[in-house]
Amino acid sequence: MKSRPRRNRKNEVIRAMVAETNLGVENLIYPIFLQNGKNLKIEIPSLPNIYRWSLDSLLLEIEKCVQLGLNQFVLFPSIEEHLKNKTATYSYSSENYYLNVIHTLKKEFPEVVLMSDVAMDPYSSDGHDGLVVDGKIVNDETLPILGKMALAQAQAGIDIIGPSDMMDGRVGYIRQILDENRFTDVSIMSYTAKYASAFYGPFRDALDSAPKSGNKKTYQMDPKNRREALIEAKLDMEEGTDMLMVKPALCYLDVISLLKENFPLPITAYNVSGEYAMVHAAAQKGWLNYTDAMLEVLISIRRAGADGILSYFAKDFASIQK
């Protein structure tokens, strides 16, 4: 045999040299859950080793992450029930602790990149990403609420706006609001292909943000559809997004690849809570090796074409790189 592919696998040095896919901390965005209060570090039972943090505790955690090389974070707020209402007014209130967290983190860690979440569900008494009128999630009436939310976050100092609501036209609406208010440097990472997935359960536990009635299938994408992601991506790009996201990641590697091949924008993917929890649960049972499985999961998402990966594995990955 003249050709023996195994020669390029014979030791670690050669394997590293010819590796087609590389993964570093620079590719990872670490999701952080927030809780109003003081001295809080509350573990989320369905998300092992993931916590809800009060601001004072979070400052120490961010410092540890930065020391590990992690410098990109996406922030999700847990909102007390009495602050929620049908129109999510607390989301853009000057009293919103989430906005204070953004402002403080940017002041204390100006070098880190902070990504927000723009959707009504954490703040809505209905638990939906859009405004509910007579049992229906209405699209166009939701956009002004999302615009106010995004503007408030930009004013607080956010680097990247993350519209996760899946309302039609929201990227263009938010881009216009930001530009009119001279926040032209604030980026948008749109949740472009966000599927109505069964893998979001632990995330909803973390924020207590599950819908009070119905489901999210009228605005999140059907898992049976692939080409529809091209339509969503084309619209988001035309409306001014800077990055395209696929969520979840593992069951939608083909969609990540599809967008990577068809659009010039950076592609990100959300390695969601259920995907993380599955690996932990199996590792706790002794059914697989946690570190090996984590690395394989992250590499698979990167190999599919993701430039950035939002993942609860981020800190563990960074820890083993040190």
LOPAGU-901770 format. One line per 10 residues: number of its first residue (from 0); their letters; for each residue x, y, z of N, C-alpha, C. Coordinates in steps of 0.05 Angstrom, whole numbers, plus 5000, padded with zeros to 4 digits. Each point is the difference from the previous one (the first is absolute). Layout:
residues N
NUM = A = X Y Z X Y Z X Y Z; ...;
END
This chain:
residues 322
0 = MKSRPRRNRK = 5017 4976 5000 4983 5024 5000 5017 5025 5000; 4996 5017 4980 5015 5026 4999 4988 5020 5019; 4974 4999 5003 4986 5019 5017 4991 4987 5026; 5010 5011 5021 4993 4990 5027 4992 5024 5017; 4974 5006 5002 4991 5023 5015 5009 4999 5030; 5004 4976 5010 5008 4998 5028 5027 5013 5006; 5017 5005 4979 5026 5013 5005 4996 5028 5011; 4977 5013 4993 4995 5027 5010 4986 5000 5027; 4998 4976 5012 4987 4998 5027 5019 4987 5020; 5025 4996 4993 5017 4982 5015 5010 5012 5027;
10 = NEVIRAMVAE = 4999 5026 5003 5006 5011 5027 4986 5027 5003; 5000 5010 5025 4985 5024 5006 5009 5024 4985; 5026 5003 4996 5011 5023 4986 4990 5002 4972; 5001 4977 4986 4991 5000 4972 4969 5004 4999; 4986 4987 5018 4971 5004 5000 4993 5029 5004; 5014 5014 5018 4995 5028 5005 5006 5017 4975; 5021 4993 4986 5009 5015 4977 4979 4998 4977; 4988 4977 4996 4982 4996 4978 4970 5003 5008; 4995 5008 5025 4972 5002 5009 4986 5021 4983; 4976 4992 4990 4984 5018 4983 4984 5020 5017;
20 = TNLGVENLIY = 4995 4993 5025 4983 5017 5017 5014 5006 5026; 5002 5025 5007 5012 5008 5025 4980 5015 5017; 5002 4996 5026 4982 5012 5019 5016 5013 5023; 4994 5025 5005 5013 5015 5022 4980 5015 5016; 5008 5011 5023 4982 5016 5017 4989 5024 4985; 5015 5009 4980 4990 5023 4984 4974 4994 4984; 4994 4974 4997 4976 4992 4986 4976 4997 5018; 5004 5003 5027 4979 4993 5019 4988 5025 5013; 4974 4999 5003 4984 5021 5015 4987 4986 5023; 5004 5010 5024 4990 4986 5024 4974 5012 5010;
30 = PIFLQNGKNL = 4979 4985 5001 4974 5010 5010 5001 5003 5030; 4989 5023 5009 5000 5006 5028 4971 5007 5008; 4990 4987 5022 4973 5006 5010 5003 5020 5024; 4982 5019 5001 5001 5021 5020 4976 4998 5019; 5005 5008 5025 4979 5002 5020 5003 5026 5016; 4979 5014 5003 5001 5025 5016 5004 4993 5029; 5018 5015 5014 5005 4995 5028 5029 5003 5007; 5009 4989 5023 5027 5002 5008 5010 4973 5010; 5026 4995 4995 5014 4976 5009 4985 4974 4991; 4991 5001 4975 4985 4977 4990 5016 4984 4980;
40 = KIEIPSLPNI = 5000 4974 5004 5011 4980 4981 4982 4976 5002; 4980 4999 4983 4979 4980 5003 5003 4980 4977; 5006 4975 5008 5003 4979 4979 4973 4993 4988; 5000 4995 4974 4977 4992 4985 4999 4970 4999; 4981 4987 5013 5001 4970 5002 5002 4986 4973; 4987 5009 4980 5001 4987 4974 5024 5008 4983; 5017 5018 5010 5024 5009 4986 5023 4997 5020; 5012 4977 5003 5022 4997 5020 5022 5019 4996; 5010 5012 5021 5022 5019 5001 4994 5027 4986; 4975 5005 4995 4991 5026 4989 4983 5013 5021;
50 = YRWSLDSLLL = 5003 5027 5003 4988 5014 5022 4986 5025 4991; 4982 5010 5017 4990 5027 4998 5016 5017 5019; 5010 5022 4990 5019 5017 5015 4987 5028 5006; 5005 5009 5024 4995 5029 5005 5025 5015 4991; 4997 5026 4996 5022 5015 4988 5025 4998 5016; 4999 5003 5026 5025 4999 5016 5014 4974 4997; 4986 4978 5000 5012 4974 4996 5010 4996 4972; 4985 5011 4981 5008 4997 4972 5026 5014 4993; 5006 5022 5013 5025 5014 4995 5024 4982 5005; 4999 4984 5021 5021 4982 5006 5001 4977 4979;
60 = EIEKCVQLGL = 4977 4991 4992 4999 4978 4980 5011 5010 4973; 4993 5024 4992 5010 5010 4974 5030 5003 5001; 5010 5009 5023 5029 5002 5003 5014 4973 4996; 4989 4979 5012 5011 4973 4997 4999 4991 4971; 4977 5006 4986 4998 4993 4972 5020 5014 4983; 5004 5025 5005 5019 5016 4984 5028 4989 5004; 5007 4991 5024 5026 4988 5005 5004 4974 4985; 4977 4987 4994 5001 4975 4984 5001 5006 4970; 4997 5025 4992 5000 5007 4972 4973 5005 4988; 4978 4996 5016 4973 5005 4990 4994 5029 5002;
70 = NQFVLFPSIE = 4992 5012 4978 4994 5029 5001 4975 5007 4984; 4982 4980 4995 4975 5005 4987 4978 4987 5016; 4979 5015 5007 4979 4991 5017 4973 5009 4989; 4980 4982 5003 4972 5007 4993 4985 4999 5027; 4984 5021 5005 4987 5004 5026 4970 4995 4998; 4990 4984 5019 4971 4995 5002 4990 5006 5028; 4979 5016 5002 4990 5008 5026 4976 4983 5010; 5001 4993 5025 4977 4988 5013 4985 5022 5014; 4974 5002 4992 4984 5023 5009 4979 4991 5020; 4997 5014 5022 4980 4993 5019 4972 5004 4989;
80 = EHLKNKTATY = 4981 4982 5007 4974 4999 4988 4985 5026 5003; 5003 5014 5022 4984 5025 5004 5009 5022 4981; 5023 4997 4987 5010 5021 4982 4992 4994 4971; 4987 4977 4996 4992 4993 4972 4972 5011 4994; 4995 5008 4975 4973 5007 4991 4997 4993 4971; 4977 5005 4989 4995 4991 4972 5017 5014 4980; 5009 5025 5006 5015 5015 4980 5030 5003 5007; 5009 4985 5020 5028 4997 5007 5014 5027 5005; 4986 5019 5013 5011 5027 5004 5025 5000 5017; 5003 4981 5017 5025 4999 5017 5025 4996 4983;
90 = SYSSENYYLN = 4997 4989 4976 5023 4994 4983 5015 5025 4992; 4987 5022 4999 5014 5025 4993 4998 5022 5022; 4991 4992 5023 4998 5018 5022 5027 5008 5011; 5003 5025 5009 5026 5008 5012 5005 4985 5026; 4980 4987 5011 5003 4985 5024 5009 4971 4995; 5002 4992 4975 5006 4972 4993 5029 4993 5008; 5002 4981 5018 5027 4993 5010 5018 4989 4978; 4988 4988 4980 5015 4989 4977 5017 5022 4987; 4988 5023 4996 5014 5022 4988 5023 5010 5018; 4995 5000 5026 5022 5007 5018 5023 4981 4999;
100 = VIHTLKKEFP = 4993 4974 4998 5021 4980 4997 5018 5005 4976; 4987 5005 4977 5014 5006 4975 5019 5024 5005; 4989 5022 5011 5016 5024 5004 5023 4995 5018; 4996 4985 5022 5021 4995 5019 5022 4982 4989; 4992 4979 4985 5019 4982 4988 5018 5014 4980; 4988 5017 4984 5016 5015 4980 5019 5020 5013; 4992 5010 5023 5017 5019 5015 5024 4985 5013; 4994 4977 5012 5020 4984 5014 5018 4984 4981; 4988 4991 4978 5015 4983 4980 4995 5010 4972; 5012 5023 4994 4995 5013 4974 5009 4983 4976;
110 = EVVLMSDVAM = 5018 4981 5006 5011 4983 4978 4982 4977 4992; 4980 4993 5017 4983 4977 4993 4978 5009 4981; 4990 4981 4985 4977 5005 4982 4975 4988 5012; 4980 5016 5002 4974 4992 5012 4979 4999 4979; 4985 4978 4999 4978 4996 4982 4974 4999 5017; 4979 5012 4989 4975 5001 5015 4980 4980 4989; 4978 4999 5014 4976 4985 4990 4977 5019 4996; 4989 5000 4976 4977 5017 4994 4977 4983 4993; 4981 4997 5018 4975 4986 4997 4983 5007 5024; 4974 4997 4997 4982 5007 5022 4998 4979 5022;
120 = DPYSSDGHDG = 5007 4975 4994 4993 4979 5019 5010 5002 5028; 5025 5011 5005 5007 5002 5029 4984 5020 5015; 4988 5019 4986 4986 5022 5013 4969 4999 4997; 4991 4981 4984 4972 4998 4993 4984 4983 5019; 4977 5009 5009 4983 4984 5017 4988 4976 4985; 5002 5001 4973 4990 4978 4984 5022 4980 4994; 5025 5008 5003 5022 4981 4996 5007 4996 4970; 4990 5017 4983 5005 4998 4971 5020 5021 4991; 5014 4994 4978 5020 5019 4989 4987 5025 4988; 4975 4998 4993 4985 5022 4988 4976 5007 5016;
130 = LVVDGKIVND = 4987 5022 4992 4976 5010 5014 4976 4981 4994; 4986 4993 5021 4977 4982 4997 4974 5017 5001; 4984 4998 4979 4975 5014 4998 4978 4980 4993; 4981 4996 5017 4978 4981 4996 5011 4972 4993; 5021 4992 5015 5011 4974 4996 5018 4996 4977; 5005 5021 4985 5018 4999 4976 5025 5017 5004; 5023 4989 4992 5025 5016 5002 5000 5018 4975; 4997 5026 5005 4999 5019 4978 5027 5011 4993; 5006 5002 4974 5027 5006 4991 5006 5030 5001; 4986 5015 4984 5008 5028 4996 4997 5017 5025;
140 = ETLPILGKMA = 4981 4993 5017 4996 5015 5025 5023 4993 5020; 5014 4978 4996 5022 4993 5017 5025 5017 4994; 5004 5008 4975 5025 5013 4992 5007 5025 5016; 4981 5018 5006 5008 5023 5016 5010 4993 5028; 4989 4979 5011 5010 4991 5027 5028 4990 4997; 5006 4984 4980 5027 4990 4996 5019 5023 4994; 4991 5020 4985 5017 5023 4994 5007 5016 5025; 4981 5004 5018 5006 5014 5026 5020 4983 5016; 4996 4974 5001 5017 4983 5015 5029 5001 4989; 5003 4998 4974 5027 5001 4987 5013 5027 5005;
150 = LAQAQAGIDI = 4985 5022 4998 5012 5026 5004 5009 5004 5029; 4984 4990 5019 5008 5002 5028 5026 4985 5005; 5003 4977 4987 5024 4984 5003 5024 5013 4988; 4996 5013 4977 5022 5014 4987 5009 5024 5017; 4981 5014 5012 5006 5022 5017 5016 4991 5025; 4994 4975 5009 5014 4989 5023 5029 4992 4994; 5006 4996 4974 5027 4994 4991 5004 4973 4988; 4978 4986 4992 5003 4974 4988 5015 5001 4973; 5015 4980 4994 5016 4999 4975 4984 4988 4977; 4985 4978 5007 4986 4986 4979 4971 4995 5009;
160 = IGPSDMMDGR = 4981 5009 4984 4972 4995 5005 4992 4972 4989; 4986 4985 5016 4993 4973 4992 4970 4996 4998; 4987 5007 4978 4971 4996 4998 4993 4970 4998; 4988 4989 5021 4994 4971 5001 4970 4994 4996; 4985 5020 4993 4970 4998 5000 4988 4987 4976; 5014 5002 4977 4990 4988 4974 4976 5014 4989; 4995 5026 5007 4979 5015 4987 5010 5009 4973; 4983 5000 4980 5008 5009 4973 5006 5030 5001; 5022 5008 4987 5007 5028 4997 5014 5012 5024; 5006 4985 5021 5010 5012 5024 5029 5010 4997;
170 = VGYIRQILDE = 5016 4987 4983 5028 5008 4996 5001 5028 4988; 4984 5004 4979 4999 5026 4987 4990 5022 5018; 4979 4993 5016 4989 5020 5018 5021 5008 5021; 5013 4980 5012 5020 5006 5020 5024 5015 4988; 5009 4992 4976 5022 5014 4988 4994 5030 4995; 4975 5005 4992 4992 5028 4995 5000 5016 5026; 4989 4988 5021 4999 5014 5026 5028 5006 5010; 5018 4980 4998 5028 5004 5009 5013 5022 4984; 4997 4999 4973 5014 5020 4984 4989 5028 5004; 4973 5002 5003 4988 5027 5005 5010 5012 5026;
180 = NRFTDVSIMS = 5008 4983 5019 5009 5010 5026 5031 4999 5002; 5013 4998 4977 5029 5002 4998 5015 4976 5013; 4988 4977 5000 5013 4976 5010 5007 4983 4976; 5013 5013 4980 5007 4985 4975 5021 4979 5005; 5016 5002 5022 5020 4980 5005 4990 4976 5015; 4976 5001 5010 4989 4977 5014 4992 4979 4980; 5010 4976 5004 4995 4978 4980 4974 4986 5006; 4990 4985 4980 4977 4983 5004 5008 4971 4992; 4996 4982 5018 5003 4971 4995 4972 4988 5001; 4988 4997 4977 4972 4991 5000 4997 4970 5003;
190 = YTAKYASAFY = 4981 4992 5016 4992 4972 5002 4985 4994 4974; 5014 4992 4980 4989 4999 4973 4983 4975 4996; 5012 4977 5006 4986 4974 4998 4997 4989 5028; 4980 5010 5014 4994 4990 5027 4976 4981 4999; 5006 4976 5007 4980 4979 4996 4983 4995 5026; 4976 4992 4995 4982 4992 5023 5009 4973 5010; 5019 5001 5018 5015 4976 5007 4992 4989 5028; 5004 4974 5003 4996 4987 5026 5024 5003 5019; 5021 5013 4991 5025 5002 5015 5003 5025 5016; 4979 5016 5003 5001 5025 5015 4992 4998 5030;
200 = GPFRDALDSA = 4992 4976 5008 4988 4997 5027 5016 5012 5023; 5026 4992 5003 5015 5011 5022 5003 5031 4999; 5002 5011 4977 5001 5029 4997 4975 5013 5012; 4977 4989 4993 4975 5011 5011 4998 4996 5030; 5011 4979 5010 5002 4996 5029 5017 5023 5012; 5022 5007 4987 5018 5020 5011 4987 5027 5002; 4983 5007 4981 4988 5026 5000 4970 5000 5007; 4989 4977 5005 4971 4998 5005 4985 5016 4979; 5006 4993 4975 4989 5016 4977 4983 4983 4981; 4991 4977 5008 4984 4983 4983 4973 5014 4994;
210 = PKSGNKKTYQ = 4989 4996 4976 4974 5012 4994 4978 4992 5020; 4983 5018 5007 4979 4994 5019 4978 4984 4986; 4998 5003 4974 4981 4984 4984 5010 4997 4972; 4992 4978 4986 5008 4996 4973 5030 4993 4998; 5011 5004 4976 5028 4995 4995 5011 5021 4981; 5025 4996 4991 5013 5021 4984 5002 4992 4970; 4983 4981 4992 5003 4989 4973 4991 5019 4978; 4985 5021 5007 4991 5019 4979 5022 5020 4993; 5021 5001 5016 5022 5019 4993 5027 4987 4999; 5005 4980 5015 5025 4985 4997 4998 4980 4977;
220 = MDPKNRREAL = 5022 4993 4988 4999 4983 4976 4994 4971 5006; 4987 4987 4980 4993 4972 5001 5026 4983 4996; 5006 4982 5019 5024 4983 4997 5001 4984 4974; 4977 4997 4986 5000 4985 4975 5011 5016 4977; 5004 5026 5004 5007 5017 4977 5029 5009 5000; 5012 4999 4976 5028 5008 4997 5003 5024 4981; 4987 4998 4977 5002 5022 4980 4988 5026 5011; 4981 4998 5018 4988 5024 5012 5021 5017 5014; 5021 4988 5009 5021 5015 5013 5014 5019 4980; 5000 4993 4975 5011 5018 4980 4984 5025 4997;
230 = IEAKLDMEEG = 4973 4997 5002 4982 5023 4998 5005 5019 5024; 5001 4988 5024 5005 5016 5024 5027 5014 4999; 5020 4986 4991 5027 5012 4999 5002 5023 4980; 4987 4996 4977 5000 5021 4979 4986 5025 5011; 4978 4997 5013 4986 5023 5011 5017 5014 5021; 5011 4984 5018 5016 5012 5022 5024 5016 4989; 5013 4988 4979 5023 5014 4989 4991 5026 4986; 4978 4999 4985 4990 5024 4987 4992 5021 5020; 4991 4992 5024 4991 5019 5020 5022 5011 5017; 5025 4989 4997 5022 5012 5013 5013 4985 5023;
240 = TDMLMVKPAL = 4995 4974 5002 5014 4984 5021 5030 4998 4993; 5016 4997 5020 5029 4997 4996 5009 4971 5002; 4984 4983 5013 5006 4971 5003 4974 4985 5000; 5001 4975 4990 4977 4982 4999 5003 4977 5020; 4979 4995 5015 5002 4978 5020 4980 4977 4993; 5010 4976 5006 4983 4976 4999 4996 4990 5029; 4976 4994 5007 4994 4990 5027 4977 4979 4999; 5005 4976 5012 5024 4989 5012 5021 4993 4980; 5022 4989 5010 5023 4994 4983 5001 4970 4991; 4999 4982 5019 5007 4972 4994 4981 4987 4980;
250 = CYLDVISLLK = 4974 5005 5004 4980 4987 4981 4998 5016 4974; 5015 5022 4998 4997 5017 4976 5028 5007 4988; 5018 4981 5002 5027 5004 4988 4997 5005 4970; 4981 4986 4987 4996 5004 4971 4991 5029 4994; 4985 5012 5018 4991 5027 4995 5023 5020 5004; 5017 4995 5020 5024 5016 5003 5017 5000 4975; 5004 4975 4989 5016 4997 4976 4986 5014 4976; 4974 4998 4999 4985 5012 4978 5003 5031 4999; 4998 5012 5024 5003 5029 5001 5029 5008 4995; 5019 4985 5010 5028 5006 4995 5007 5000 4970;
260 = ENFPLPITAY = 4988 4981 4986 5006 4998 4971 4985 5021 4983; 4979 5012 5011 4984 5018 4983 5001 5029 5008; 5013 5007 5022 5000 5028 5009 5027 5009 5008; 5008 5025 4995 5027 5009 5006 5003 5009 5029; 4979 5001 5016 5001 5009 5027 5011 4978 5019; 5012 5008 5023 5008 4980 5020 4975 4984 5009; 5005 4975 5005 4979 4982 5010 5005 4992 5029; 4980 5003 5016 5002 4991 5028 4979 4978 5005; 5005 4985 5021 4981 4978 5007 4998 4999 5030; 4976 4994 5010 4994 4998 5028 4999 4970 5008;
270 = NVSGEYAMVH = 5020 4991 5015 5001 4973 5011 4983 5001 5026; 4975 4993 4997 4980 5008 5020 5000 4983 5025; 4984 5009 5019 4999 4988 5027 4995 4970 5000; 4981 4991 4984 4994 4971 4999 5023 4984 4990; 5015 5011 4981 5023 4986 4989 5022 4997 5021; 5004 5021 5015 5019 5000 5022 4992 4981 5022; 4974 5001 5007 4990 4983 5022 5002 4971 4993; 4995 4993 4975 5002 4972 4991 5028 4988 5005; 5020 5016 4993 5027 4990 5003 5006 4996 5030; 4992 5020 5016 5005 4998 5029 4986 4975 5012;
280 = AAAQKGWLNY = 4975 4996 4992 4984 4978 5011 5013 4973 4993; 5008 4997 4975 5013 4975 4992 5027 4996 5013; 5015 5022 5004 5026 4998 5013 4996 4992 5030; 4980 5011 5013 4995 4993 5028 4993 4970 5003; 4987 4989 4979 4994 4971 5001 5023 4983 4993; 5022 5013 4991 5023 4984 4991 4998 4989 4972; 4981 5011 4985 4995 4989 4973 5019 5013 4979; 5012 5022 5006 5019 5012 4982 5019 5018 5016; 5023 5007 4988 5020 5017 5012 4992 5029 4995; 4996 5015 5021 4991 5028 4998 5018 5017 4982;
290 = TDAMLEVLIS = 5025 5000 5006 5019 5018 4985 5001 4992 4970; 5002 4974 4995 5001 4991 4972 4975 5008 4985; 4977 4995 5013 4974 5007 4987 4998 5030 4996; 5007 5016 5019 4999 5029 4997 5017 5009 4976; 5024 4990 4998 5017 5009 4978 4989 4991 4973; 4988 4976 4999 4989 4990 4975 4976 5017 4992; 4983 5007 5020 4977 5017 4994 5009 5027 4988; 5018 5013 5014 5009 5026 4991 5014 4999 4973; 5017 4980 4996 5013 4998 4974 4980 4995 4978; 4979 4984 5005 4981 4994 4979 4985 5026 4991;
300 = IRRAGADGIL = 4995 5017 5019 4986 5025 4994 5018 5019 4984; 5025 5000 5008 5020 5017 4986 5005 4988 4972; 5002 4974 4998 5005 4987 4974 4977 5006 4981; 4976 5001 5010 4976 5006 4983 5001 5028 4988; 5016 5018 5012 5002 5026 4989 4996 5023 5019; 4996 4995 5026 4995 5022 5019 5026 5014 5006; 4999 5026 4997 5023 5017 5008 5000 5005 5030; 4977 5003 5012 4996 5004 5028 4980 4980 5011; 5005 4991 5025 4982 4980 5012 4993 5010 5028; 4974 5004 5004 4989 5006 5027 4997 4973 5014;
310 = SYFAKDFASI = 5014 4996 5022 5000 4974 5012 5006 5002 5030; 4984 4983 5015 5005 4997 5029 5025 4985 5006; 5012 4987 4980 5025 4987 5002 5024 5019 5000; 4995 5025 4994 5022 5019 4995 5021 5001 5022; 4991 5002 5025 5019 5003 5022 5015 4974 5004; 4987 4977 4998 5014 4975 5003 5021 4996 4978; 4992 5008 4975 5019 4999 4978 5025 5017 5006; 4994 5025 5008 5022 5019 5006 5018 4989 5022; 4989 4987 5019 5015 4990 5023 5020 4978 4991; 4992 4983 4982 5019 4979 4991 5020 5009 4980;
320 = QK = 4996 5025 4990 5021 5011 4981 5022 5013 5015; 4996 5007 5026 5021 5013 5016 5021 4980 5009;
END
